[in-house]
Amino acid sequence: MNIQDVDDQEKISKTNQAQHKNFWKLKHTPEEIRKTQSINMKKFMDPSADPCIDFYQYACGNWHKYNPIPPDRSSFDTFEMLRESLDSVLRDLLEENVPQDPAIIDKEFWTSLRDNTTRQSRDKRHIYDFYKIAENKDVPAPFFQVILNHSYPKTEDAIDKAKFLFKSCMNEELIKVRGIKPLLYLIKELGGWPVLDGNWDERHFDFEWLLGQLRLYNNDIIISEWVGPDIRNSEEYVIQIDQSSLGLPSRDYFIEKGNQKFVDAYKHFIATVAVLLGADSATAYEDAEQMVNFEIELSAITVSAEHRKNVSDIYVRLKIRELHSIIPQIDWFKYIGIVTNREVNPEDPIVTFSLNYLHQLVGLISGTNPRTIANYLLWRFIRHRVNNLDDRFQDAKQRFYKVLFGREQSPARWQSCISQVNSNLGMALGNLFVGRYFDERSKNDTLMMTIQLRQSFKELLMETEWLDMDTKTAAALKIDYMRLKIGYPNYILSEHMLNKRYQDVQIHPDFYFENTLSILQHLTRLEHSKLTVAVDKNFWNSPPAVVNAYYSRNKNQIMFPAGILQPPFYHRHFPRSLNYGGIGVVIGHEITHGFDDKGRLFDKDGNLKVWWKKESIEEFHERAKCLIEQYNAYVVPEANMQMDGANTQGENIADNGGIKQAFRAYEHWVLNNPERDESLPGMNMTKYQLFFLNFAQIWCGTTRPEAARNKLRTAVHSPGRFRVIGTLSNSDEFAEVYQCPVGTPMNPKNKCIIW
C-alpha cells in the first residue's frame, strides 16, 4: 500500500465518521433521515449479485469501497464504524468545560525531576520530595498512593474525574517526560522484576503474595479469581476461580505447528519491553525465552473451550479448607486473604471450574525455576501497565500487533483514551452522553419492541413440535421472568449517587499512570465488597455509551445500552421494517441466548439446573448438531480456513432465532398498522425486503487475513458474511420474500431450525 492509498483511506474514514457523528449532533426531519438511510443502503449494495445465490454479496458487496480498513484497525465493520462515531462525540463531551486545576504540574518541573536537579519552586518541592522518599525501602505506603494523597486537592465529582482521566491520558508530553519512573517504582514495591534486577534473590520470592498483589490491581495471571453469583444459586455471591488467559489469544498459538512466527514476535515483544525498562539486552532475551517456554507448558495444561462447553461438568463447589486440602501446594488462605482484604473463614465456600488444571499447575510450578515464575507473573502485569507509558512502548506493541493481527498502525491517542475512560469511569461518561444526546422516546420504543419479541418467541415456542409441553411451559415462564435493561441505569442521573459510585477513585489531571492504578484497585475492591451483600439482579454492569447488547444467563437479564440505539439499528423516523430488521433482530438474538446451548441450562431465576425433559434435551442436541455441521462447512475466504461450528453454535442459535422472532413481530405490527408508510425514497423494495436487507447490512465488514485467522481460533461469533448467509438460508420467510427457488444456495431444501 502506498502513501496515497493510506491518505485516501483516512479521508474516506473521516468522512464516514463525520456523517455518523452528525447523527448525534444534528436534528433531521423524518424525510431527511429516510433519504440519508436510503442513500447509504444503496451505496453498500451490489445490485449485480443474485440475492438467492449470495445475499451477503448482494447487501454488502460495495461496503469495502466506502469503508476500507483504516490503518489502525485489523478489521472494520458496521459496529466499528458506529463506535468510532460515538467515540468522537464522547471526546467532545470530555473536552468541554474541564475544571482548571490550580496545581498543574509543568514540563519544567518534570524535566528537573527526571534529571534529578534541585528544585527552586517551593510550591512544587513537596512532590519532588515524595519521589525521593519513595526511593526509601522503608516507606510503608505504595508510592502512587503517596503521590495521589498529597499532591493536589481531591475532587469528589465523578464527572470531573472522567474529564481529568481523559486529560491525563492525552498529556503525551508529560507522560514522555515522566518516562519509566512510575512503573519502576511500582515494580520495586512488588518485589522487583528479575530480568531488571541483578540482585533479585529467589529466597525472598513469595508466590501467593505476588499473585495476590497483582490481583489487587485487577489482574488475573495463571489463576483467574472473581466474585460473582453462584451459578447454582444466583442469589448468593461466592468467590470463584478458574484457569486464566494466556499472553497470546489462545492456546492454539502456542501448541499448533505453523505458529512459530507469532511465538517469536511475542518473545521479541517481551524482550523489547524489558530493555526499554533498563534490562541488559542479552539477559532480556534469555529470560524472555524462559518465560515463553514456561507459557508453552502452561498452554498445554490449559483446557480448550470445546472441552469446557458443559459448565455442569466442570463446576465444583468446595469449602476453602477443602480446596486447601486438595491443592495444598498453594496457600489459599494467604492468597484469598490478600485479595479480599479480610480474615479468611475456612468454612466459606469457593467455586472452581478448573480443578484438574490446578492439579497440573502446581506440578508445573514446582518443576520451574522461581526466577522464571516471578519473571512471568510480573511480565503479564507489566504488559498492561506499559500502555500507560510513552510512545516507545506503544511502538513495540504495534510491531507485535502487526504480526499478530495485521494492524498497520496504532489507533489515534484520543481513541485509546476514550476507551480508557469508558471502560473505567463509564457511568460518569454515560451521564454526559445520556444528558446531551439520548432520546427517551427511543427507550420506550425499544421496550415496546422487546415486549413484542418476547411474545413472538413464546408463540414460536408453543408451535415447536419437538419440545414437550412441560418444558414449553417452563420456557415461557423464563421469558416472562427476563429482566429488561434499556438505555442506562437511572442512578447515573443523580449527582450524589454517581459520585458515591466512584468515591474511592482518586484521579489527578496529570498523573495518568497513578490514575490507572487507583481505578484498578477500585475495581478489585468493588468486586470483593459484594461478598457481604445480597445479589442485585437489577445491577447494570455495562456503560451506557457503548455499541453492544448483552444477555446474562445468571441473571436472566437482557441489556441494550443507549449507544446501540442509532442507525442502522434504530431511528424513530425509520420505516419500522428497518427497526425490526435492525435492533429488533438484536433483541431477538439476546432473548434466544436464554435458550441456546448454554443459556438453556439455566432456569428462570438464573440457576444452573436440569429443567428440561430428557427427550427434549436429546431433540435439542440433534437440531444443534445440524447447525454445527452447517457452519463447519463454511470456509472464510480471508483466512482460507473452515469455521468452527461447535465453538460458534451459541451465537448461531441466537442469530437464527432472533431473526425469526423479529420478522414475526414485524408481521404483527404491519397487521395492526396497515396505513403506515414503510417505504424508503429511491428504493424499489417491499417492506419485507427492506427488513432482511437492513439485517444483512448490520454485518457488512472487512477483515485482514491475520485478524480473520485469530477470530476463527478465538471468537464465539461467526464472521459477518456467515451470520447473514447462515441465518437467512435457514429462513423460509426470507426465501419467500426474495422468491428464491428451492435448491438455490439461499434456499436449500434441508434447513437447520431450532427455534
N, C-alpha and C positions, 0 to 999 in steps of 0.2 A: 504493500500500500504506500503510495507516495504522499507527500505533504499536502498536495492539493486535495486528494481524496479525504484525508483527515479533516481538513478545513471545511470541505463541503458537508461531511457527516455532522460535524459540530454545528454548522449553520442550520441544517435541517432539524437536528435535535433541539436546538434553542428555539427555533420557530414553533415546533410542536409543543414544547414546554410552555411557551408564552401563550399559545392558544388555550391550553388547558388551565393555565394559571388564571386567565381571564374568566373562566367559568366561575371561580370563587369570587372574583373581584367585581365583575360587571353584571348588571341586571339586563336580561334579554327578554324580549317579548316571546310568547309561545311560538309565533311564526318563525322568528329568528332561530330559536332553539331547534325546531324541526328541520329548518333548512340547513343549518350547520351540521346536524347529525346525518342528514341525507347525503351531503357532500362527502363527509368522512367515510360513511359506509360504502359509497360507490367507488371512492378512490382506492380503497383497500381490496376491492373485489377483482377477480379475474373473470370477466364475463365470457371469455372464450372456453373456460373449463366447463365440463359437464357436471352439474351438481349431483347426478346419480352415479358418477364414477368416483369423484373425489371432492366432497363438499368442502373440505378444508382449503383446497386449492381454489375453488370457486369463491369462497368467502374471504380468503386471506392471501390470495396469490400475488397481490401487489403491495402487501404490507411492507416488505423489506425495502421497496423503492422509496417509501416515505419515512421509514423508521429504521435506518441502518443501525447496526450495533455500535453504540458510542465506544470510543477507545477505552473508557474507564469501566466498561461492563463486559462480562463474559457471556451475557445473553441480554436480550431486550424484548419485552412483550408488553401487552396492554397494562398489566399490573405495574411493571417498572415505569412505564410512561406516566401513569397516574400518580405513582409515588413521587416521581421527580417533580411533577407539577404541584403536588401537595407540599413537598418539602420547600419549594420556592416560596409558597405562601407562608409557611411556618417561619422561614428565615426573616421575612419582613416583620412578622409579629415579634420575634425575639430581638430585633434590632430597633424597635420602636421604644422611645422613652426609657432607655436604660438608665437606672439611677446613677448619679455621679458619686463615685467613692472618694472620700476626702484623702485616702491614703494610698492612692495608686502608686505602684512601685515602678520607677522609670528604668530605662535601659542602662543609664549610667550607674545606677546602684547595683544592678545585677552584674554588670561588667566588672565593677570593682570587687564584688563578691567572688566572682569566678576567678579573678586574678589574685585574690587573697590580699588585696590592698587595704590600707587603713581608711575607715570611713570618716568623712568630715561632717556629714549631715547628721545631727543628733537625733532628728525625728525618725530616722530610719536605722539608726545604730542598733536598736534592740533586736531587729530581725537578723542582722548580721551576727549578733551575739548568740542567737539561738542556733545558728549554723555551727558556731564554734562549740557551744555546749553539747550539741548533738553528736559531736565527734568523740565525746567522753563516753566510754562504755558504761559508766555508772548511771547514766541518765535513765530514770525509771519509765518515763512516758515515751511512746513512739514519737519519732521526730516530726512526722507530719501533724500529729496532734498538737505538739508544741507550737508549730508554725500557725496552725489554724486557730488555736485557742488564744494566742497572744498578739497576733499581727494586725488585727483590724476589728472595728466594731461589728458585732454579728448582726445579720438581718434575720428576721423571723418570717419574712414574707416569701411564700413559695414561688410566686411569680418572679420576684427579684432573683431568687436562687436560680431559676431556669435561665433567666437572661444573663446572670453572672457566669453560669456554667458555659453557656454558648460563647460569651465574650472571652473567657479564659481559654477556651478551646481554639478560638480564632486568632489568638495573640501569638502568631508563629515567631515573631521576633523575640519575644520574651522567652518562649519555650526553647528557642535556639540558644539564647544567652545562658539560660539555666543549665542546659546540656544534660549530662547523665547524672549529675549530683543527686537529684531527688531519688532516683532509683537505687543508686549505690548506697545511700543511707538506709533505705528500706531493706535491701539485701543484707546489709550488716546486721540489722535488727532480727533478721530471720536466720542468723547463724552463718551467713556467708555462702556464696556460690563457689564450690570447689574450683571450678575452671578459672575463676578470677583470683582465688586466694591461695597463694603458695604455702601458707601456714595452716591451711584447713586440716583439722585433726578428726579422724573418724571416731575417735574415742568419745568425742563430745556430740556425736550425731544421735539425735533422738527422733526416730521415725514418726511416732504418734504425735509428738509435739509439733513437728514441722507440718505434718499432714493437717493437724487441727488449725495451726496458724494460717495456713493457706486457705482453708475452708472459711475462716473468718473474713477473708476477702472475697467470698462468694465464688471460690474456685474449687471445682471437683477434679481431683487428679488421682488416678489409679482407683480410688473408691468414690463413687457418687453418693452423696448423702443429702437428704432433704426432709422437710416436714410437710406432710400432706394428709388428706383424708384417707383412712384405711379403705382399700378398695372392697373389703368385705363388710365394712361398717362405715359408711360415708358420713356418719355423724361425729366421728372421732378422729382427731388429728393424731398422727403417730410418726415417729422417726422411721425413715425408710432408707435402705442402702441398696446399691446395685453396682454393676461394673460401670466404668466411666468411658468417656470418649477417648479417642486417640489423637495424635498430632497430625495425622493425615485423615482425610474424610471418612475412610472406612478401613477395616482390617484387610480388605482385598488389596489395597495399595501396598501393604507390607508383604503379603504372602503369595500373591499371584505372580507368575512369571511374566516378564514383559513390562513390569512397572518400575524397573530399576532407575529410570531417569527421574521419576518422582521422588524416590527414596534419596537419590543423590542430591537433588535440589533441596530437599528438606534438610539433609545433613549440612549442606553448604549454608543454608539459612541459619541454622543453629550456630555454626562456627562464626559466621559473619557478625551476628549479634554479639557473641561473646567477645570478639576482637574489638568491636565498636565500644564495648563497655570496659575495655582495658586488658583483655586476656592476651597472652602470648599466642601468636598465630599457630605455632606447632602444637602447643598444649590444647588450643581450642579445637583444632581438627581431630586430634587424638581423642579428646573427651567426647566430641560430637559423635565420633564413630562408636564409642562405647554406649552412649545414650541411645543411638538408633538401633544398635544390636539388641539392647535391652527391650526397646519398644517392639522390635520384631518378635521377640519371645512373648512379650505381653499380648500382642495381637493374636498370637497362636492360641492363647487360653481364653481370649475374648469370644463370647458366643455370638454367632451371626444372627441377624434379625430374623431370618427364616426359621431358626430353631427357637425363637422366643415369642412366636405368634400367640400361642395359647398361654395367657397370663396365669391361668389357674394352675398350670403345671410347674411354674417357677416361683409362685407365691409361697413364702414360708413366714409364719408369724412366730416369734420367739420372745422370751424374756431376755433382757440384756445379759443377765448372768448365764443363760443357756448359750447364747451366741459366744460369750467369752469362754465357755467350757468347750464348745465345738471348735472354735478357732482361737486357741489360747496364745498363738504367736503374736497376735495384735492385742494391745491393751485397750480394749473397747471402753472401759471406764474412763481412762485418761482422755482418749480421743473425743468421746461424746461429751465429757465434762468441759473440755476446752471449747468445743463448738457451740454447746448450749449455754455456756457460762453459768452453770449451776451444778450442784452436787447430784451425782447420778444415783438413782434408785435401782438396784439390781433387778427388782421385780417389774420395772417398767417394760412395756412392750417395744419391740422393734421388728420391722418387716424387712425381709430381704428377698430379692429377686435373682440372686446370683450366688447361692451357697457353694456350688461346685467351683465357680470362678474364684471365690475367696480361698477355698482349699488349695487350688493350684497357685494362686497369687502368693500366699505365704511361702510356698515351696520355692517359687521363682525368686522372691526377695532374699530368702535365706541363702540361696546359691549365688547371689550377686554382690559384688564389691559395694560397701556402703557409700563410697565416693560416687559411684555411678548412680545409685538410688537418689542420693542428695542432689547430684547434678540434674538428674531427670526431673525430679519434683520441682526444683527451682526453675528449670527451663520452661516447663509448661506454664508456670506462673509468669515468668519474665516475658514470655512470648506475647502475652496480652498487655503487659504494662508498657512495653516499648511503643505501643500505639499512642501513649501519652507523651512521648518524647519527640525529638526533632526529626526533620526530613531524612536524615541519613538512615534511620530505621525504617521509615516508610519506603524508601528506595529499595532497601534489602527485601522487605516484604513484597514489593511489587515484582522484583525479579523472580521470587519464588512463585508468586501467583501467575506470572506469565507462563511458567512451565505447567503449573497445576491446572489452571482454568483458561489459559489463553488470553487473559486480560492484558490489554496493550499499555495501560497507564493507570495510576491510582485515581480514585474519584477526587473531585474538587474538595478542597478543605472544608468548605461550608457544608457540603453534603454529609461528610463524615461527622461534623459537629452537630448537625441537626439530628442525625441518628443517635448520637450520644445523649442528647437532651431528651429525645422522645423515648428512648429505651429506659432512661434512669429517672427522669422527672416528667414522665409522660402525662400525668394527671394535671400538673401545673400548666404544661404546654396545651393540653386539651382544653383547659379553662379559657385560654386565649383564643383558640381556634373556634370553639363552640360559641363563645360570646360574640365573635365577629361574623362568623360565616354560616353556622349551622341553621338550617331551616326546620323548625319544629314540625312543619306540615309533613316533611319527608319522614320524620319519625313515626307519626301517626299513620301515614300511608303504608310504611313498611310493616308496622304492627298489624294493620288490616290484612295485608297480603300474607303475612305469616299465619294468621288465623285461618285464612282460606286454604293455604297449602297444607296445614295440618289436617284440615277436613278432607282435602283431596287424598292425602296419604291414607287416612282411615278408610275412605271409600275403596281405594286400591287394595288395602289390606283385607277388607271383607270380601273382595272379589277373588282373592288369591285362593286357588283350589288346593294347593299342596300343604297349606298350613291348617292345623286342627283348630277347632273353634275355641278351646280354652286358651291356646296360645294367642289367637287373634284378639280375644277379649283383653288379655293381659297386655298385649302390644298396644291396643287402642288406649288403654289406661296410661301407659307410659307416655304416649303422645300428649294426652291431656295434662300430664304432670310436667312436661317440658317447660323450663323457665325461659322466658324471652328477655333478652337484654339488647336494646336498640339505642344506638347513638352514644350515650355517655352515662356515667353514674351521677345522680343528682348532687351528691355531696361536693363535687368539684366546683359547683357554683357558689358554695359557701366559703367565704374567705377564712373563717375560723377553722372549719373542718379541713380545708385544703392545707392550711398552714400546719395543722396538727399532724396531717399525713406525713409531712416531711420535717417535723420539728427537730429531729436529731441529725439531720443532714446539714453539714457545715460547708458553705460554698463561698469562695472568695473570688473576686473578679480577675485575679492574677494567677492564682495557684491551681492550674489545670490538673497537674499530677495529684496533688493532695485532695482536690475536689473529688476526683475519681475514687480515691481510696475511701473517702468519707462515705460516698454513695455505696460502694461495695460492702462496707461494714454495716451500713444501714440495712441493706437488703438481707444480709445474713441475720441480723438481729430481728428484723420484722418477721422473717420466716419462722424462726425458732420461738418467737413470742407466742405463736399460735398453739404451742403445746399446753398452754394454761387456759385456753378459751374454747368455746364450742365452735363447731364448723358453721360458717356463714355461707350458705349455698347461694346467696344473692351477691356475693362479693365479686367485684369486677377485677379481672387481672390483665386487662388489655387497655393500653392508652387509647383515647377516642380518635386521635388523628392518625390512623393507620388505614391502609387499603388491604383489608383482610376480613375474614369471618371465621368463627370457631364453633366447635361442639365439644362440650366436656362430658365424657362418659360418667365420671364420678359424681358430677352434679346434675346430670341430665339437663344441661343448660345450653342454649344456643345464643351466640353473641354476634351482633352486627355493629361494629364501631362506626362512628359518624363519617370517617374518611372514605368509606367504600360507597357512600350514597352520592355518587356523582356519575356522569356519563362515562362509558356507555352502559353502566349497570343500572343507573336510575336518573330520571329527572321528572319532576312533577308535570312538565309540559310535554313529555314524550307521549307518543301513542302507547297505550297500555301493552301492546304486543311487545314493545321493546323492554318495558319494565319487567314484564313477566318472563321474557326470554333472557333478561339480564339478572337483576337482583332476585327475581322470583326463582330462577334456577339455583342461585346460590343458597337461598333459603331452603329450597327443597333438598339440596345437597347436604346441608347441615342437619336437617331433620333425619334424612336417611342414614346418617352416621350413627344414629341411635340403634340402627338395625343392620349394620354391616358386620363383617366377620368378627370384629372386636366389640363394637357397640352392643350387639345383641346379647353379649354375655352379662350385661349389667341390667338390673331391673329398673323400675320407675323411680326408685329412690337413689339410684346410682351405686347400688351394691352388686358386687360380683356374686352371681347366684344362678343356679340352674333353674330357669323358669319356663323353658320350652319343653314340650313333649319330645321323647327320643326320636319318634318317627319324623317329626318336623325338623329336628336338627339334621338328620340324615338327608332329608329332602333339600335343605338349605345348602349343605355341602355339595350335593350333586349340581345344583344350579351355579354355585360359586365356582365349581370346577370348570364349567362351561366358559365363564368369564376369564378365568385364569388362562385356559388354553387359547381363547380368542386373542388376548393381549400378548401372550407369549409368541404368537405368530407374527407380530408386527416387528419390522426392522426399522430402526431410527436412522435415516439417511446421513445425518451429520456425523454420526459415530460409526456407522456400518455395524451396529450391534443390535441384537434382539432385546426386546423388552423383557422385564421380569414380571409376569402376570401375577405371581403369588405375592410379591412384595408390594405391588400396587393395587391388590384386589379391593382393599377397603375403600380407597378413593374411587376406583372404577365402579364399585357398587353404588357409592353415593352419587356419582355423576349420572349413572343410568336411572337411578330412582328419582333424582332431583328434577331432571327434565320432564319425566313423565308426570310428576306431580304438578309442576309449573304449567305444563300445557293443559292439563285438566282444569286447573284453577282458572286459567285464562279463558277456556271454553265456557266455564260457568259465568265469568264476568261478561263475556260477549252476549250471552243469553239474557243477562239482566240489564245490559246497556246497549241495545241494538242501534240506538240513534247516534252513538259516539263516533267521531271521525277517527279512524285508525290508519289513515294514510300518511305517507311521507312525500313531500313535494319532489317531483322528478324521479320517483322510483315506481316503476310499474310492477308492483308486487302486492300480493294479498297480505292481509294482516297476519295470517298464519305463516306465510313465507318469511315475513319480517321477524316473527318470533324466533324461528330457527336461525335466521341469518345473524341476528344480534347475539344469540347464544354462541354461535361459532366465532364471531369476531372478538369475543372476550378472550379467546385463546390464541389469537394471532401473535406470532413472535418468531424470533430467530435466535439461534444459539451457536456459539463457537464449538468446534469439534471436541476440544478438551473439556469444556463445561458439559457438553452432552454426555460424554463418557462418565464424567463424575456423577451427574444426576442419575444415570442408569444404574450406577452402583449404590447410590445412597438415598435417592428421593423416593417418597411413597406415592407421589403423583406421576401419572403418565405425562409424557410431553404433550404440549398443547395440540399438536396435529392429531394425536390419537385420542385425546379427550373429546375431540369433535367426531372423528371418523368412527371410533369405537362405540361411542354413545349413540350417535344417530343411525348407525347401521343396525342397531337393535330396536329402533323405534318404528312401529307400524304407522304412527301418526306422521312422522317425517316422510316416509315413503309415499303416503297418500297425498300429502300437501305438495310435494315436488314431483308427484306422478312418476316415481321410479319403478320400472318393471321389475318383477321378481327375478332374482338371479343377477342383477347388477350389483357392483361392489357395495353400494349404499343401501341395498335392499336384498340381502342374502335370504335364501329360503329358510335356513335354520338360524334362529336368533337366540341370544342368551338373555333370559329375563328372570330376575329375582323378584323385584317389587314393581 
